[in-house]
């Protein structure tokens, strides 16, 4: 049987375990300082629904989970 070629993992291949979700992560180091970024689980935002409304800067945005499990954000 022919062996499949393996490519190095890309940024999109990263997996986040349940233990990682509630902790802040460090982003890529900036020129002079590091910035802490928060990770929010989509299930915590959607709470079992497939669509939510997000208010941002006076506008309402609609975020949906597609049948393929992707997120779509519309104004």
Backbone as JSON, one array per atom type, in Angstrom:
{
  "sequence": "XXXXXXXXXXXXXXXXXXXXXXXXXXXXXXXXXXXXXXXXXXXXXXXXXXXXXXXXXXXXXXXXXXXXXXXXXXX",
  "N": [[0.84, -1.18, 0.0], [0.5, 2.23, -0.73], [2.09, 4.89, 0.94], [0.66, 7.73, 2.42], [1.52, 11.12, 1.81], [2.69, 13.24, 4.33], [1.91, 16.39, 5.51], [3.25, 19.23, 7.23], [1.61, 20.3, 10.27], [-0.79, 22.87, 9.93], [-1.77, 26.22, 10.91], [-4.53, 26.11, 10.96], [-4.98, 23.49, 11.62], [-4.78, 23.18, 14.3], [-5.82, 21.93, 17.44], [-8.04, 22.48, 20.11], [-8.23, 21.59, 23.37], [-10.71, 20.64, 25.81], [-9.78, 21.46, 28.27], [-8.29, 23.69, 27.7], [-9.98, 25.76, 27.04], [-10.97, 27.66, 28.88], [-8.92, 29.29, 29.57], [-6.7, 32.06, 29.29], [-4.79, 32.88, 26.39], [-1.56, 33.43, 25.0], [-0.92, 35.64, 22.39], [0.82, 35.79, 19.2], [4.08, 37.06, 19.68], [4.31, 40.55, 19.83], [6.03, 43.4, 18.44], [7.12, 44.76, 20.68], [5.78, 43.87, 22.97], [3.76, 41.32, 24.61], [0.42, 40.2, 24.07], [-2.54, 39.36, 25.77], [-5.03, 37.13, 24.79], [-8.43, 36.22, 24.8], [-10.14, 33.11, 24.75], [-13.16, 32.05, 23.49], [-15.66, 29.7, 23.65], [-17.71, 28.54, 21.03], [-20.02, 27.11, 21.6], [-20.72, 28.13, 24.07], [-21.57, 30.67, 23.4], [-23.71, 30.2, 21.57], [-25.41, 28.42, 22.9], [-26.88, 26.0, 22.3], [-28.49, 26.87, 20.21], [-28.74, 27.68, 16.65], [-28.28, 30.13, 15.65], [-27.38, 33.48, 16.44], [-27.75, 36.88, 17.6], [-25.66, 39.69, 17.46], [-24.76, 42.62, 19.03], [-22.96, 45.38, 18.03], [-21.21, 48.27, 18.27], [-23.49, 49.86, 17.8], [-24.75, 48.55, 15.7], [-26.52, 45.65, 14.51], [-25.57, 42.34, 14.22], [-25.77, 39.14, 12.64], [-24.98, 35.91, 13.52], [-24.41, 32.7, 12.34], [-24.45, 29.1, 12.54], [-23.54, 26.92, 10.1], [-24.83, 24.09, 8.19], [-22.62, 22.58, 7.67], [-21.08, 23.12, 9.84], [-19.66, 25.49, 9.94], [-18.98, 28.96, 10.72], [-20.89, 31.86, 10.04], [-20.98, 35.31, 9.61], [-23.14, 37.99, 9.35], [-24.14, 41.3, 8.49]],
  "CA": [[0.0, 0.0, 0.0], [1.28, 3.46, -0.82], [2.0, 5.74, 2.12], [0.24, 9.11, 2.14], [2.49, 12.13, 2.23], [2.2, 14.03, 5.47], [2.35, 17.78, 5.52], [3.33, 19.74, 8.61], [0.34, 20.89, 10.68], [-0.94, 24.31, 9.71], [-2.45, 26.92, 11.99], [-5.92, 25.66, 10.97], [-5.03, 22.13, 12.12], [-4.65, 23.16, 15.75], [-7.0, 21.53, 18.19], [-8.11, 23.04, 21.46], [-8.9, 20.64, 24.24], [-11.67, 21.24, 26.74], [-9.05, 22.08, 29.37], [-7.69, 24.94, 27.24], [-10.96, 26.75, 26.62], [-11.25, 28.69, 29.86], [-7.7, 29.97, 29.93], [-6.2, 33.05, 28.33], [-3.63, 32.44, 25.63], [-0.72, 34.52, 24.5], [-0.86, 35.72, 20.93], [2.18, 35.89, 18.7], [4.71, 38.23, 20.28], [4.36, 41.79, 19.06], [7.39, 43.94, 18.38], [7.66, 45.13, 21.97], [5.08, 43.28, 24.11], [2.82, 40.25, 24.3], [-0.95, 40.58, 24.38], [-3.35, 38.22, 26.17], [-6.29, 37.03, 24.08], [-9.39, 35.33, 25.43], [-10.77, 32.12, 23.87], [-14.56, 31.85, 23.84], [-16.23, 28.55, 22.96], [-18.94, 28.88, 20.31], [-21.18, 26.51, 22.29], [-21.11, 29.04, 25.14], [-22.29, 31.78, 22.76], [-24.93, 29.76, 20.91], [-26.25, 27.73, 23.9], [-27.79, 25.05, 21.67], [-29.16, 27.47, 19.05], [-27.91, 27.75, 15.45], [-28.16, 31.52, 15.22], [-27.44, 34.49, 17.49], [-27.59, 38.27, 17.19], [-24.58, 40.35, 18.19], [-24.79, 44.07, 18.94], [-21.6, 45.92, 18.03], [-21.07, 49.67, 17.82], [-24.78, 50.36, 17.34], [-25.29, 47.73, 14.61], [-26.86, 44.27, 14.87], [-25.0, 41.33, 13.33], [-26.32, 37.8, 12.79], [-23.99, 34.84, 13.36], [-25.06, 31.4, 12.16], [-23.67, 27.88, 12.34], [-24.06, 26.26, 8.9], [-24.97, 22.63, 8.27], [-21.27, 22.01, 7.65], [-20.4, 23.46, 11.08], [-18.89, 26.73, 9.78], [-19.62, 30.17, 11.23], [-21.1, 32.95, 9.08], [-21.38, 36.55, 10.26], [-23.76, 38.95, 8.42], [-24.64, 42.55, 9.08]],
  "C": [[0.89, 1.24, 0.0], [1.03, 4.35, 0.39], [1.61, 7.15, 1.71], [1.31, 10.08, 2.6], [1.88, 12.96, 3.34], [2.78, 15.42, 5.38], [2.42, 18.25, 6.96], [2.0, 20.38, 9.0], [0.33, 22.39, 10.44], [-1.64, 24.92, 10.91], [-3.9, 26.46, 12.11], [-6.07, 24.26, 11.53], [-4.96, 22.05, 13.64], [-5.94, 22.68, 16.38], [-6.9, 22.12, 19.58], [-8.85, 22.04, 22.31], [-9.81, 21.37, 25.2], [-10.96, 21.96, 27.88], [-8.5, 23.45, 29.0], [-8.71, 26.07, 27.09], [-11.18, 27.89, 27.6], [-10.03, 29.51, 30.25], [-7.3, 30.97, 28.86], [-4.98, 32.48, 27.63], [-2.83, 33.65, 25.21], [-0.73, 34.48, 22.99], [0.6, 35.73, 20.5], [2.83, 37.13, 19.28], [4.72, 39.42, 19.33], [5.79, 42.31, 19.11], [7.95, 44.22, 19.78], [6.98, 44.44, 23.15], [4.19, 42.14, 23.65], [1.45, 40.67, 24.79], [-1.74, 39.32, 24.73], [-4.66, 38.26, 25.4], [-7.15, 35.97, 24.75], [-9.95, 34.37, 24.39], [-12.18, 31.88, 24.38], [-15.08, 30.68, 23.01], [-17.54, 28.95, 22.28], [-20.16, 28.28, 21.0], [-21.65, 27.38, 23.45], [-21.88, 30.24, 24.6], [-23.66, 31.34, 22.25], [-25.9, 29.04, 21.85], [-27.3, 26.83, 23.25], [-28.56, 25.59, 20.47], [-28.21, 27.44, 17.86], [-27.65, 29.17, 15.0], [-28.24, 32.45, 16.43], [-27.33, 35.87, 16.86], [-26.54, 38.9, 18.08], [-24.71, 41.85, 17.96], [-23.36, 44.58, 19.04], [-21.63, 47.33, 17.46], [-22.36, 50.2, 17.19], [-25.41, 49.58, 16.2], [-25.56, 46.32, 15.13], [-26.3, 43.34, 13.79], [-25.64, 39.98, 13.65], [-25.2, 36.79, 12.56], [-24.72, 33.51, 13.34], [-24.02, 30.29, 12.1], [-24.31, 27.18, 11.14], [-24.21, 24.77, 9.13], [-23.62, 21.94, 8.27], [-20.46, 22.36, 8.89], [-19.54, 24.7, 11.01], [-19.68, 27.88, 10.39], [-19.72, 31.21, 10.13], [-21.61, 34.15, 9.86], [-21.89, 37.51, 9.19], [-24.2, 40.18, 9.18], [-26.1, 42.67, 8.75]]
}
